[in-house]
Amino acid sequence: MTRSMNDAKPGHAVEFQGLKGAAHLNGERGHLVRFDKNEQRWVVECDDESNGTVKAKAANLKRVSGYPKIPGEKSVREIMAKHYAGRPKPPLPPMNTSSKHGDVISLNDAVLDSYYKRKINGVVVFFGDEYMLAVEFFGPKGARGAEVEMVYVDNEQSSQAVVQKRKCASAKELGRYFLLGGDAEYIEATNRGAFLDLLKRYQIRARLKHDRTDAMSGLRLYEAYIA
């Protein structure tokens, strides 16, 4: 089904159409990386790697699917990581803190409310500058659960080192890079114990995804079911 480019976001799949100077690309597909405001064109990572990265007007693109989630396809984070390899980090869009909570039940309810009530693509739960849990929603499961991918920064030196290596001011900033390309919001844990209890709750139902590291954040990537 073709969808409007008015609602297009980084990560969406598109097909080239009506190109004249690069007519050979018409009918070819790719994924949106970012919108160049200066040139008023979308940067598109072509699925055929021989075509590389192309800039095109919205009028010369049509959406053909949503965020890529089919196993074996590039995720939006992998697409963007490849595009920004060796380049300065992309600017982060502003993101508000939707709520603050001091217990694990309230934190978990806030995470699920982001998905079920506010239709947000992902959340970053954080405590201070050092702790972060970033969750991207992939679909509902059960009465009020969700299938997710997640990364986190806890008190382990290895994850704290990634924050420094990526030159982020805080762990939650690193979480925002994990969710770059989709709508997201911050949820603040007002005490360390509540944050760690939520992390443990999610870790119980999490598994490492194909023994791989997330391309945008540099953290280990997990699949999980949360409820």
C-alpha positions, 0 to 999 in steps of 0.5 A, a space after each residue: 500500500 502506498 502511503 503519503 510522504 507528508 508523514 514520512 520519517 527516517 527509516 521508512 521504505 520508499 520507491 523512486 518515481 518521475 526522476 529525469 536526470 537519474 531515470 535509471 533509479 525509477 522503480 528502485 527502492 531504498 530507505 529514508 535516512 534524513 531530510 536535508 532542510 537546506 536542499 529540501 530533499 530526502 537523503 535515501 539509502 538505496 537498497 541496491 548498494 551499487 546506487 549508494 546514497 541519493 538525494 531526492 525531492 518528496 515528489 520523486 518518492 513514494 512510500 511503500 512500507 513502514 519501518 523495516 522489521 522483516 528479519 534480514 532487512 536493515 533496521 533504521 538504526 543500521 541504515 543511519 549508522 552506515 550513513 553517518 559512519 566517519 561523520 559527525 553525530 547527527 543532531 538530536 531532536 528535542 524530546 520531552 520528559 513525559 513523567 517522573 516515577 519513584 517505583 517500578 510499577 509506576 515506571 512500567 505503567 508509564 512505559 506501556 502508556 507511551 505505546 498504548 495511549 500516546 502511540 510513541 515509537 519508543 521511550 528512554 527511561 533514565 536515572 541521573 546521567 549514568 543509567 538508561 534503558 531505551 525501548 523500541 516498540 515493535 507490536 502488542 502482545 497479550 492484553 497489555 504487553 509489547 514486543 520490544 528491542 532494547 539497550 541499556 546502560 547500568 552500573 557495569 563498567 563496559 556499558 558506562 564505557 560506551 557512553 564515554 566512547 560515543 562522546 555522549 553527555 549522559 546515558 540518556 543521550 546515548 539512548 536517544 541515538 538508539 531511537 533516532 528516526 522515530 518518535 520517542 520520549 523520556 521517562 525519569 526514574 526518581 530513585 536508583 532502586 526503581 530504575 534497577 528493578 524495572 531493568 531486572 524485570 525486563 531482563 528476565 524476558 530478554 534475550 540477546 539478539 543474534 549476539 549483536 551490537 546495536 549500530 547506532 548506540 554501540 550497546 548490546 541489543 536485546 529482544 524482549 517481551 514486556 508487560 
